[in-house]
Amino acid sequence: MEEIANLFAGFAVALQPFNIAVMILGIVLGVVIGVLPGLGGANGVAILLPLTFSMPPTSAIIMLSCIYWGALFGGAITSILFNIPGEPWSVATTFDGYPMAQQGKAAEALTAAFTSSFVGALFAVIMITLVAPLVASFALQFGPAEKFAVYFLAFCSFVGLSKEPPFKTIAAMMIGFALAAVGLDSITGQLRLTFGFTEMLNGFDFLIAVIGLFGLGEIFLTMEEGLNFKGGKAKIDLRVVLKTWKSLPRYWMTSLRSCVIGCWMGITPAGATPASFMSYGIAKRVSKQGKNFGKGEIEGVIAPETAAHAAGTAALLPMLSLGVPGSPTAAVLLGGLLIWGLQPGPMLFVEQKEFVWGLIASMYLGNLVGLIVVLTCVPLFAAILRVPFSIIAPLILVLCAIGAYSVHNSTFDVAMMLVFGVVGYALKKCNYPLAPLVLAIVLGDKAEEAFRQSLLGSQGSLGIFFSNGLVSTIMILGLIALFWSVISNGIARLRPAQPQAAQ
């Protein structure tokens, strides 16, 4: 009952006129970002984060989270109409969405995608509403050792559960740890890796790194590839929407399964992209129409879109309750909370109830607003792709530069943004994942601090990380996640051997 009362109080905050205005603005900006291939939710949130510094924290986080919801919606538009994934997790949507558009069923595919996205996000938000306070109250038992164990689990999950090669994931994470170590040592007060630059006393600003790595890196790569947009047309009328909605309940099992897959992949930092592919693959294997997947089957649109939105939304649960982001965008939002002086974690639910429940209430409203906006404005957003990339790219570069300069009003930050942009371009060219690098930049110094505090408290004994049931369980889960590929391969090899042994 207390959670319900808090949620109603959160709706009172979210329904304030200014918050509704920034919610709608965030959704529209997010859909535009989702429509532009390669920009992405994390990039858009990072680029636009400085614009929210003058807002109250609640309004700022509502706008940024709505940019994220809008980007999730927008990625489906280009996937279905142009066979261009606006987001990485929209790749699976192209498999059946684009064939449906070629068959003259673009409106049905878009309606199914948007509605499924709304259902997946709604499921995840309900889970956050019910579970986040429990996770937060449980996390109040955490000391330095337990906090390090949670960070350890997050890092290991990225290595073991990611589809990326483990070596490249670890290498990217090590670069992030090195960048996080620059500046003043919080334990001893000594300077590290500043190389005589006074501007680096406080370390690399997380926002500068993210704008460079994601925003500029992707622009450089796209400029090299010479991406050209080809125009398309799409129209959704009420008759098609109602007809599609009438058919969707038949796929309730696919939606429910995709919601569960998405929430699990969002809480563990696997992310929306593997969630969408996993949900599509399972749906294809289980469905009676599996042989038609890839030829324009509506179930092939429902499964990845539901899972991607559930994963993208569920990623905020560990960020709010434990202070550990479950996705690159959640990592960017985490950085925003820290900039506004808010410390994500269990105490956030105690000290900033109005903020937390206002954000959770805005998730309900933001997804509803997003569904309405995308259903009514598809032709407008599709027309964006007719704007030459030679015009769009400079605009994005200018936005990146303004965002970097506004952090500390320093040209040094703009120069560092360019350096990070080149690094991001090089890593993308070599197929190194950026998400682990961002995670390490955001959490590297916190993990180091928790680790060293734990060792100081135990007089240097590593046994403190297995000193009680809670910390031992988390550390063991981290080790299982780290070696999960080896464990799963071993299980797969044993299964064929069992029938032979029986013979």
C-alpha positions as a Python dict, from the first residue, in 0.01 Angstrom:
ca = {
    (1, 'M'): (0, 0, 0),
    (2, 'E'): (289, 235, 74),
    (3, 'E'): (428, 184, -278),
    (4, 'I'): (85, 262, -429),
    (5, 'A'): (61, 583, -223),
    (6, 'N'): (415, 680, -331),
    (7, 'L'): (327, 607, -694),
    (8, 'F'): (21, 836, -678),
    (9, 'A'): (244, 1105, -528),
    (10, 'G'): (482, 1045, -818),
    (11, 'F'): (198, 1096, -1067),
    (12, 'A'): (123, 1430, -897),
    (13, 'V'): (485, 1529, -970),
    (14, 'A'): (492, 1390, -1327),
    (15, 'L'): (159, 1554, -1420),
    (16, 'Q'): (284, 1905, -1348),
    (17, 'P'): (248, 2114, -1667),
    (18, 'F'): (622, 2175, -1708),
    (19, 'N'): (700, 1805, -1664),
    (20, 'I'): (435, 1708, -1920),
    (21, 'A'): (587, 1960, -2165),
    (22, 'V'): (942, 1823, -2125),
    (23, 'M'): (799, 1470, -2149),
    (24, 'I'): (644, 1540, -2490),
    (25, 'L'): (958, 1726, -2604),
    (26, 'G'): (1178, 1436, -2490),
    (27, 'I'): (964, 1180, -2676),
    (28, 'V'): (974, 1383, -3000),
    (29, 'L'): (1352, 1436, -2976),
    (30, 'G'): (1399, 1068, -2892),
    (31, 'V'): (1201, 950, -3193),
    (32, 'V'): (1408, 1180, -3417),
    (33, 'I'): (1726, 1035, -3264),
    (34, 'G'): (1593, 681, -3312),
    (35, 'V'): (1510, 752, -3676),
    (36, 'L'): (1863, 879, -3753),
    (37, 'P'): (2071, 560, -3802),
    (38, 'G'): (2371, 526, -3574),
    (39, 'L'): (2288, 807, -3332),
    (40, 'G'): (2107, 594, -3073),
    (41, 'G'): (1949, 654, -2734),
    (42, 'A'): (2277, 664, -2539),
    (43, 'N'): (2427, 911, -2787),
    (44, 'G'): (2120, 1133, -2787),
    (45, 'V'): (2095, 1141, -2409),
    (46, 'A'): (2468, 1216, -2380),
    (47, 'I'): (2456, 1498, -2636),
    (48, 'L'): (2146, 1660, -2485),
    (49, 'L'): (2241, 1609, -2119),
    (50, 'P'): (2401, 1957, -2081),
    (51, 'L'): (2074, 2120, -2191),
    (52, 'T'): (1906, 1988, -1874),
    (53, 'F'): (2152, 2137, -1623),
    (54, 'S'): (1930, 2439, -1560),
    (55, 'M'): (1621, 2223, -1495),
    (56, 'P'): (1511, 2074, -1163),
    (57, 'P'): (1655, 1719, -1135),
    (58, 'T'): (1312, 1552, -1160),
    (59, 'S'): (1219, 1740, -1480),
    (60, 'A'): (1566, 1679, -1625),
    (61, 'I'): (1562, 1303, -1569),
    (62, 'I'): (1203, 1283, -1703),
    (63, 'M'): (1313, 1453, -2024),
    (64, 'L'): (1623, 1236, -2064),
    (65, 'S'): (1435, 912, -1993),
    (66, 'C'): (1166, 1015, -2243),
    (67, 'I'): (1438, 1074, -2503),
    (68, 'Y'): (1536, 714, -2438),
    (69, 'W'): (1176, 586, -2476),
    (70, 'G'): (1139, 786, -2797),
    (71, 'A'): (1463, 644, -2938),
    (72, 'L'): (1339, 293, -2865),
    (73, 'F'): (1018, 369, -3057),
    (74, 'G'): (1195, 549, -3341),
    (75, 'G'): (1435, 267, -3423),
    (76, 'A'): (1145, 57, -3556),
    (77, 'I'): (1043, 321, -3814),
    (78, 'T'): (1358, 301, -4025),
    (79, 'S'): (1387, -76, -3975),
    (80, 'I'): (1041, -140, -4121),
    (81, 'L'): (1021, 132, -4388),
    (82, 'F'): (1380, 142, -4516),
    (83, 'N'): (1548, -176, -4387),
    (84, 'I'): (1790, 56, -4200),
    (85, 'P'): (1811, -30, -3828),
    (86, 'G'): (1788, 302, -3646),
    (87, 'E'): (1914, 124, -3333),
    (88, 'P'): (2125, -193, -3284),
    (89, 'W'): (1831, -372, -3121),
    (90, 'S'): (1613, -293, -3427),
    (91, 'V'): (1815, -525, -3651),
    (92, 'A'): (1592, -821, -3563),
    (93, 'T'): (1285, -610, -3648),
    (94, 'T'): (1405, -575, -4008),
    (95, 'F'): (1385, -952, -4063),
    (96, 'D'): (1004, -948, -4088),
    (97, 'G'): (917, -579, -4065),
    (98, 'Y'): (1075, -479, -4396),
    (99, 'P'): (920, -773, -4591),
    (100, 'M'): (580, -669, -4448),
    (101, 'A'): (639, -314, -4576),
    (102, 'Q'): (732, -448, -4920),
    (103, 'Q'): (403, -642, -4920),
    (104, 'G'): (208, -321, -4855),
    (105, 'K'): (165, -395, -4483),
    (106, 'A'): (386, -118, -4346),
    (107, 'A'): (103, 27, -4136),
    (108, 'E'): (28, -312, -3977),
    (109, 'A'): (399, -372, -3906),
    (110, 'L'): (449, -26, -3753),
    (111, 'T'): (134, -57, -3539),
    (112, 'A'): (242, -401, -3416),
    (113, 'A'): (594, -275, -3342),
    (114, 'F'): (480, 35, -3152),
    (115, 'T'): (213, -152, -2955),
    (116, 'S'): (451, -435, -2867),
    (117, 'S'): (711, -180, -2756),
    (118, 'F'): (452, -18, -2530),
    (119, 'V'): (353, -356, -2381),
    (120, 'G'): (715, -455, -2315),
    (121, 'A'): (795, -123, -2149),
    (122, 'L'): (473, -131, -1942),
    (123, 'F'): (557, -479, -1813),
    (124, 'A'): (906, -363, -1714),
    (125, 'V'): (777, -47, -1543),
    (126, 'I'): (527, -250, -1339),
    (127, 'M'): (814, -479, -1236),
    (128, 'I'): (1024, -176, -1137),
    (129, 'T'): (734, -36, -934),
    (130, 'L'): (693, -361, -739),
    (131, 'V'): (1054, -477, -712),
    (132, 'A'): (1269, -161, -688),
    (133, 'P'): (1170, -69, -328),
    (134, 'L'): (1233, -430, -216),
    (135, 'V'): (1572, -437, -386),
    (136, 'A'): (1657, -98, -237),
    (137, 'S'): (1559, -196, 119),
    (138, 'F'): (1757, -517, 83),
    (139, 'A'): (2057, -321, -44),
    (140, 'L'): (2067, -115, 278),
    (141, 'Q'): (2253, -415, 425),
    (142, 'F'): (2541, -351, 184),
    (143, 'G'): (2884, -248, 310),
    (144, 'P'): (3196, -180, 97),
    (145, 'A'): (3252, -553, 29),
    (146, 'E'): (2893, -605, -85),
    (147, 'K'): (2908, -294, -304),
    (148, 'F'): (3225, -418, -471),
    (149, 'A'): (3062, -759, -522),
    (150, 'V'): (2774, -591, -710),
    (151, 'Y'): (3019, -399, -930),
    (152, 'F'): (3213, -722, -983),
    (153, 'L'): (2892, -896, -1093),
    (154, 'A'): (2817, -614, -1339),
    (155, 'F'): (3165, -627, -1493),
    (156, 'C'): (3165, -1008, -1513),
    (157, 'S'): (2818, -1010, -1671),
    (158, 'F'): (2940, -783, -1949),
    (159, 'V'): (3231, -1020, -2016),
    (160, 'G'): (3053, -1355, -1982),
    (161, 'L'): (2697, -1283, -2102),
    (162, 'S'): (2778, -1046, -2388),
    (163, 'K'): (2782, -1168, -2747),
    (164, 'E'): (3105, -976, -2803),
    (165, 'P'): (3441, -1160, -2793),
    (166, 'P'): (3552, -1176, -2426),
    (167, 'F'): (3903, -1048, -2506),
    (168, 'K'): (3770, -735, -2677),
    (169, 'T'): (3520, -675, -2396),
    (170, 'I'): (3795, -702, -2133),
    (171, 'A'): (4028, -479, -2337),
    (172, 'A'): (3760, -209, -2370),
    (173, 'M'): (3686, -237, -1998),
    (174, 'M'): (4055, -200, -1912),
    (175, 'I'): (4071, 124, -2113),
    (176, 'G'): (3771, 247, -1913),
    (177, 'F'): (3938, 155, -1582),
    (178, 'A'): (4253, 342, -1686),
    (179, 'L'): (4051, 654, -1774),
    (180, 'A'): (3859, 630, -1446),
    (181, 'A'): (4188, 625, -1252),
    (182, 'V'): (4300, 967, -1383),
    (183, 'G'): (4299, 1251, -1130),
    (184, 'L'): (4296, 1272, -752),
    (185, 'D'): (4308, 943, -557),
    (186, 'S'): (4010, 951, -320),
    (187, 'I'): (4186, 729, -62),
    (188, 'T'): (4541, 872, -46),
    (189, 'G'): (4493, 1216, -205),
    (190, 'Q'): (4776, 1157, -455),
    (191, 'L'): (4762, 1263, -821),
    (192, 'R'): (4751, 989, -1084),
    (193, 'L'): (4811, 1001, -1461),
    (194, 'T'): (4763, 1379, -1490),
    (195, 'F'): (5092, 1433, -1682),
    (196, 'G'): (5117, 1789, -1554),
    (197, 'F'): (4781, 1907, -1691),
    (198, 'T'): (4589, 2097, -1424),
    (199, 'E'): (4268, 2043, -1624),
    (200, 'M'): (4297, 1670, -1548),
    (201, 'L'): (4308, 1704, -1168),
    (202, 'N'): (3943, 1596, -1148),
    (203, 'G'): (3990, 1322, -1405),
    (204, 'F'): (3816, 1279, -1739),
    (205, 'D'): (3462, 1405, -1725),
    (206, 'F'): (3229, 1118, -1798),
    (207, 'L'): (3007, 1331, -2022),
    (208, 'I'): (3297, 1444, -2244),
    (209, 'A'): (3404, 1084, -2293),
    (210, 'V'): (3054, 964, -2379),
    (211, 'I'): (2986, 1245, -2628),
    (212, 'G'): (3316, 1173, -2802),
    (213, 'L'): (3300, 795, -2797),
    (214, 'F'): (2938, 760, -2902),
    (215, 'G'): (2842, 1080, -3085),
    (216, 'L'): (3158, 1173, -3276),
    (217, 'G'): (3280, 816, -3319),
    (218, 'E'): (2958, 716, -3495),
    (219, 'I'): (2955, 1031, -3710),
    (220, 'F'): (3314, 970, -3825),
    (221, 'L'): (3228, 611, -3913),
    (222, 'T'): (2912, 710, -4100),
    (223, 'M'): (3099, 979, -4295),
    (224, 'E'): (3354, 721, -4403),
    (225, 'E'): (3084, 479, -4518),
    (226, 'G'): (2907, 755, -4712),
    (227, 'L'): (2562, 666, -4584),
    (228, 'N'): (2280, 795, -4802),
    (229, 'F'): (1919, 808, -4693),
    (230, 'K'): (1643, 713, -4937),
    (231, 'G'): (1299, 859, -4883),
    (232, 'G'): (990, 651, -4810),
    (233, 'K'): (623, 694, -4736),
    (234, 'A'): (414, 563, -4451),
    (235, 'K'): (66, 634, -4327),
    (236, 'I'): (-126, 487, -4036),
    (237, 'D'): (-502, 533, -4013),
    (238, 'L'): (-738, 441, -3731),
    (239, 'R'): (-891, 149, -3922),
    (240, 'V'): (-554, -24, -3964),
    (241, 'V'): (-463, 41, -3600),
    (242, 'L'): (-788, -112, -3470),
    (243, 'K'): (-759, -410, -3707),
    (244, 'T'): (-400, -477, -3594),
    (245, 'W'): (-489, -438, -3227),
    (246, 'K'): (-769, -691, -3272),
    (247, 'S'): (-521, -950, -3400),
    (248, 'L'): (-248, -893, -3140),
    (249, 'P'): (-411, -1082, -2846),
    (250, 'R'): (-355, -1405, -3040),
    (251, 'Y'): (16, -1363, -2975),
    (252, 'W'): (-13, -1309, -2599),
    (253, 'M'): (224, -1597, -2522),
    (254, 'T'): (492, -1452, -2749),
    (255, 'S'): (451, -1110, -2582),
    (256, 'L'): (468, -1253, -2230),
    (257, 'R'): (775, -1464, -2309),
    (258, 'S'): (945, -1166, -2475),
    (259, 'C'): (866, -945, -2171),
    (260, 'V'): (1032, -1195, -1935),
    (261, 'I'): (1336, -1234, -2163),
    (262, 'G'): (1368, -858, -2198),
    (263, 'C'): (1341, -788, -1825),
    (264, 'W'): (1602, -1051, -1743),
    (265, 'M'): (1845, -924, -2009),
    (266, 'G'): (1787, -566, -1892),
    (267, 'I'): (1853, -634, -1523),
    (268, 'T'): (2165, -834, -1608),
    (269, 'P'): (2366, -590, -1824),
    (270, 'A'): (2328, -793, -2143),
    (271, 'G'): (2112, -521, -2298),
    (272, 'A'): (1832, -476, -2547),
    (273, 'T'): (2018, -601, -2855),
    (274, 'P'): (2077, -961, -2738),
    (275, 'A'): (1728, -957, -2585),
    (276, 'S'): (1569, -879, -2921),
    (277, 'F'): (1770, -1146, -3104),
    (278, 'M'): (1707, -1407, -2834),
    (279, 'S'): (1334, -1334, -2830),
    (280, 'Y'): (1315, -1352, -3210),
    (281, 'G'): (1507, -1680, -3221),
    (282, 'I'): (1293, -1844, -2953),
    (283, 'A'): (972, -1719, -3117),
    (284, 'K'): (1084, -1862, -3451),
    (285, 'R'): (1164, -2196, -3289),
    (286, 'V'): (840, -2219, -3088),
    (287, 'S'): (584, -2060, -3322),
    (288, 'K'): (359, -2265, -3549),
    (289, 'Q'): (439, -2009, -3819),
    (290, 'G'): (814, -2041, -3764),
    (291, 'K'): (876, -2140, -4126),
    (292, 'N'): (729, -1807, -4239),
    (293, 'F'): (965, -1599, -4025),
    (294, 'G'): (1176, -1374, -4247),
    (295, 'K'): (902, -1352, -4508),
    (296, 'G'): (678, -1095, -4338),
    (297, 'E'): (534, -1264, -4028),
    (298, 'I'): (385, -1018, -3777),
    (299, 'E'): (498, -1237, -3485),
    (300, 'G'): (856, -1175, -3602),
    (301, 'V'): (798, -803, -3534),
    (302, 'I'): (620, -848, -3200),
    (303, 'A'): (889, -1063, -3037),
    (304, 'P'): (1202, -844, -3082),
    (305, 'E'): (1023, -512, -3022),
    (306, 'T'): (861, -633, -2698),
    (307, 'A'): (1189, -773, -2566),
    (308, 'A'): (1395, -467, -2664),
    (309, 'H'): (1164, -224, -2484),
    (310, 'A'): (1134, -447, -2177),
    (311, 'A'): (1515, -475, -2160),
    (312, 'G'): (1572, -103, -2217),
    (313, 'T'): (1328, -11, -1940),
    (314, 'A'): (1430, -284, -1694),
    (315, 'A'): (1792, -162, -1718),
    (316, 'L'): (1689, 130, -1496),
    (317, 'L'): (1605, -104, -1203),
    (318, 'P'): (1966, -183, -1101),
    (319, 'M'): (2061, 181, -1167),
    (320, 'L'): (1799, 321, -929),
    (321, 'S'): (1811, 56, -655),
    (322, 'L'): (2180, -44, -659),
    (323, 'G'): (2354, 237, -846),
    (324, 'V'): (2469, -8, -1116),
    (325, 'P'): (2352, 75, -1472),
    (326, 'G'): (2216, -211, -1682),
    (327, 'S'): (2278, -47, -2022),
    (328, 'P'): (2490, 227, -2184),
    (329, 'T'): (2194, 467, -2170),
    (330, 'A'): (2137, 385, -1803),
    (331, 'A'): (2507, 460, -1751),
    (332, 'V'): (2459, 802, -1912),
    (333, 'L'): (2154, 867, -1690),
    (334, 'L'): (2359, 757, -1388),
    (335, 'G'): (2618, 1019, -1476),
    (336, 'G'): (2341, 1278, -1497),
    (337, 'L'): (2215, 1189, -1149),
    (338, 'L'): (2566, 1227, -1008),
    (339, 'I'): (2603, 1567, -1179),
    (340, 'W'): (2279, 1681, -1012),
    (341, 'G'): (2411, 1569, -673),
    (342, 'L'): (2190, 1258, -647),
    (343, 'Q'): (2353, 929, -547),
    (344, 'P'): (2172, 632, -707),
    (345, 'G'): (2132, 338, -472),
    (346, 'P'): (1916, 227, -179),
    (347, 'M'): (1933, 563, 4),
    (348, 'L'): (1781, 737, -299),
    (349, 'F'): (1444, 576, -210),
    (350, 'V'): (1475, 711, 145),
    (351, 'E'): (1617, 1059, 86),
    (352, 'Q'): (1464, 1147, -255),
    (353, 'K'): (1124, 979, -260),
    (354, 'E'): (964, 1254, -466),
    (355, 'F'): (1234, 1224, -732),
    (356, 'V'): (1226, 842, -757),
    (357, 'W'): (850, 804, -770),
    (358, 'G'): (815, 1102, -1004),
    (359, 'L'): (1054, 925, -1241),
    (360, 'I'): (869, 592, -1212),
    (361, 'A'): (533, 766, -1274),
    (362, 'S'): (682, 941, -1578),
    (363, 'M'): (773, 600, -1719),
    (364, 'Y'): (404, 508, -1735),
    (365, 'L'): (305, 842, -1885),
    (366, 'G'): (609, 868, -2114),
    (367, 'N'): (543, 534, -2280),
    (368, 'L'): (175, 621, -2332),
    (369, 'V'): (268, 960, -2481),
    (370, 'G'): (531, 789, -2695),
    (371, 'L'): (277, 542, -2837),
    (372, 'I'): (39, 825, -2928),
    (373, 'V'): (315, 1039, -3083),
    (374, 'V'): (460, 765, -3304),
    (375, 'L'): (118, 643, -3422),
    (376, 'T'): (19, 993, -3535),
    (377, 'C'): (350, 1132, -3662),
    (378, 'V'): (509, 847, -3862),
    (379, 'P'): (503, 1034, -4199),
    (380, 'L'): (677, 1334, -4043),
    (381, 'F'): (954, 1126, -3883),
    (382, 'A'): (1003, 919, -4198),
    (383, 'A'): (1054, 1243, -4395),
    (384, 'I'): (1365, 1317, -4184),
    (385, 'L'): (1550, 1054, -4385),
    (386, 'R'): (1508, 1268, -4696),
    (387, 'V'): (1734, 1536, -4547),
    (388, 'P'): (2088, 1490, -4688),
    (389, 'F'): (2332, 1342, -4440),
    (390, 'S'): (2576, 1619, -4536),
    (391, 'I'): (2341, 1860, -4355),
    (392, 'I'): (2255, 1636, -4058),
    (393, 'A'): (2616, 1540, -3973),
    (394, 'P'): (2747, 1899, -3918),
    (395, 'L'): (2443, 1979, -3703),
    (396, 'I'): (2519, 1680, -3480),
    (397, 'L'): (2889, 1780, -3461),
    (398, 'V'): (2794, 2133, -3352),
    (399, 'L'): (2558, 1994, -3087),
    (400, 'C'): (2837, 1770, -2957),
    (401, 'A'): (3082, 2062, -2934),
    (402, 'I'): (2830, 2285, -2755),
    (403, 'G'): (2747, 2003, -2512),
    (404, 'A'): (3116, 1940, -2434),
    (405, 'Y'): (3200, 2309, -2388),
    (406, 'S'): (2901, 2376, -2160),
    (407, 'V'): (3016, 2121, -1899),
    (408, 'H'): (3303, 2336, -1764),
    (409, 'N'): (3309, 2621, -2018),
    (410, 'S'): (3648, 2491, -2128),
    (411, 'T'): (3799, 2452, -2476),
    (412, 'F'): (4015, 2173, -2328),
    (413, 'D'): (3698, 1966, -2293),
    (414, 'V'): (3615, 2022, -2661),
    (415, 'A'): (3966, 1904, -2755),
    (416, 'M'): (3929, 1596, -2532),
    (417, 'M'): (3591, 1527, -2694),
    (418, 'L'): (3764, 1518, -3033),
    (419, 'V'): (4029, 1280, -2893),
    (420, 'F'): (3760, 1052, -2755),
    (421, 'G'): (3580, 1073, -3090),
    (422, 'V'): (3889, 941, -3270),
    (423, 'V'): (3927, 668, -3005),
    (424, 'G'): (3560, 574, -3045),
    (425, 'Y'): (3600, 562, -3424),
    (426, 'A'): (3908, 338, -3394),
    (427, 'L'): (3736, 103, -3149),
    (428, 'K'): (3428, 76, -3374),
    (429, 'K'): (3648, 5, -3678),
    (430, 'C'): (3816, -275, -3484),
    (431, 'N'): (3477, -402, -3356),
    (432, 'Y'): (3550, -331, -2992),
    (433, 'P'): (3233, -278, -2782),
    (434, 'L'): (3189, 67, -2624),
    (435, 'A'): (2932, -30, -2359),
    (436, 'P'): (3190, -200, -2126),
    (437, 'L'): (3421, 99, -2166),
    (438, 'V'): (3144, 340, -2061),
    (439, 'L'): (3051, 115, -1768),
    (440, 'A'): (3414, 110, -1651),
    (441, 'I'): (3447, 490, -1679),
    (442, 'V'): (3131, 541, -1471),
    (443, 'L'): (3190, 271, -1209),
    (444, 'G'): (3567, 219, -1218),
    (445, 'D'): (3655, 467, -944),
    (446, 'K'): (3359, 357, -727),
    (447, 'A'): (3457, -10, -761),
    (448, 'E'): (3818, 74, -676),
    (449, 'E'): (3712, 275, -372),
    (450, 'A'): (3484, -6, -243),
    (451, 'F'): (3760, -264, -303),
    (452, 'R'): (4025, -65, -116),
    (453, 'Q'): (3789, 22, 172),
    (454, 'S'): (3709, -349, 206),
    (455, 'L'): (4078, -441, 218),
    (456, 'L'): (4149, -165, 471),
    (457, 'G'): (3871, -299, 692),
    (458, 'S'): (3999, -658, 667),
    (459, 'Q'): (4369, -565, 699),
    (460, 'G'): (4440, -682, 345),
    (461, 'S'): (4254, -1013, 352),
    (462, 'L'): (4062, -1107, 34),
    (463, 'G'): (3851, -1337, 250),
    (464, 'I'): (3622, -1041, 326),
    (465, 'F'): (3464, -1094, -18),
    (466, 'F'): (3343, -1436, 101),
    (467, 'S'): (3288, -1348, 467),
    (468, 'N'): (2909, -1383, 474),
    (469, 'G'): (2628, -1539, 275),
    (470, 'L'): (2527, -1221, 92),
    (471, 'V'): (2866, -1116, -40),
    (472, 'S'): (2963, -1478, -113),
    (473, 'T'): (2647, -1533, -319),
    (474, 'I'): (2703, -1220, -526),
    (475, 'M'): (3070, -1300, -588),
    (476, 'I'): (2986, -1658, -691),
    (477, 'L'): (2717, -1530, -928),
    (478, 'G'): (2979, -1298, -1075),
    (479, 'L'): (3221, -1585, -1130),
    (480, 'I'): (2944, -1794, -1290),
    (481, 'A'): (2857, -1503, -1521),
    (482, 'L'): (3227, -1456, -1607),
    (483, 'F'): (3273, -1819, -1712),
    (484, 'W'): (2918, -1875, -1840),
    (485, 'S'): (3027, -1946, -2199),
    (486, 'V'): (3264, -2218, -2076),
    (487, 'I'): (2995, -2363, -1845),
    (488, 'S'): (2726, -2362, -2116),
    (489, 'N'): (2963, -2525, -2368),
    (490, 'G'): (3046, -2796, -2114),
    (491, 'I'): (2676, -2864, -2051),
    (492, 'A'): (2611, -2879, -2426),
    (493, 'R'): (2888, -3137, -2471),
    (494, 'L'): (2756, -3356, -2191),
    (495, 'R'): (2401, -3373, -2330),
    (496, 'P'): (2479, -3577, -2647),
    (497, 'A'): (2693, -3812, -2438),
    (498, 'Q'): (2405, -3912, -2208),
    (499, 'P'): (2204, -4119, -2463),
    (500, 'Q'): (2522, -4295, -2578),
    (501, 'A'): (2608, -4381, -2219),
    (502, 'A'): (2260, -4529, -2175),
    (503, 'Q'): (2309, -4753, -2478),
}
